[in-house]
Amino acid sequence: MPNTLRRWVAILSVACAVLGVVVCIAASMRGQPVPLWDWAATMYGGVFSLFLVFDYVGRTLAMARRAADARRAPLSSRRPVAPEQSVVVAESPHSVRLTRVRAADKEWLETMARAAATEVAALEHGRPGATARSIGQIDVQSWLDSPQTYTFLFLAGAERVGACAVESSHSLALLRLFYVESQWRRRHIGRMAMQELLQFLSLAGFERVLVEVARTNLRARNFFAVCGFRPTGAEQGAADVWERGLQASGDDGAASVGGLSGLSG
């Protein structure tokens, strides 16, 4: 109920209750029967006044509880992160977190990247050789060897549910892969992982994130739009370049593999 309406209802209710009680007392003192309308006004005013009291108490307790929760919530660190450091982004309230890919995870990361490339090729209407060219662009080992490339796994609890790869270029971060396994989609995993990634990139000192999104990949375009990305107007082959600013810091989703965009969840 809006505050203005609540205030007028409270005034009207209290006025009816007071008027009803006054008329009832006056009638009793004169030995006259209490009018029916007076009983109705007294009941209305009393009931609504009681309701508003409970409403006020409930809202006050809820605000106090939220304030207490906010004071107990841990503050996020704003310490700059060097690009060469191995970083684990703190676990989100929804148990989705990012952790750096290690050598033992290489095969699994390659599987994710190839799956993303295959889905992108399928979205490009199965052009002859599209899958082979997409997979041929993937070089996971170069991502792992390069100090300018960040590779992360998405973890939901102990389960590996997706992966991403980001290349750094001065103050720009180039998103090369963002993929969530199909069985984990439609659970907002992609959006939560993106929030964690954007927070990390902001803390690392990046100012903008770029991603190439295939024009035929409507799911990826919708995902990046929901995550705050916007088209720059630039084109790269069959893809458009989208960007998101990171001046401050930083769901069903999308993937980007060597300039192509696939699916996520």
Secondary structure, 3 states (H helix, E strand, C coil): CCHHHHHHHHHHHHHHHHHHHHHHHHHHHCCCCCCHHHHHHHHHHHHHHHHHHHHHHHHHHHHHHHHHHHHHCCCCCCCCCCCCCCCECCCCCCCEEEEECCHHHHHHHHHHHHHHHHHHHHHCCCCCCHHHHHHHCCCHHHHHHCCCEEEEEEEECCEEEEEEEEEEECCEEEEEEEEECHHHCCCCHHHHHHHHHHHHHHHCCCCEEEEEEECCCHHHHHHHHHCCCEEEEEEECCEEEEEEECCCCCCCCEEEECCEEEECC
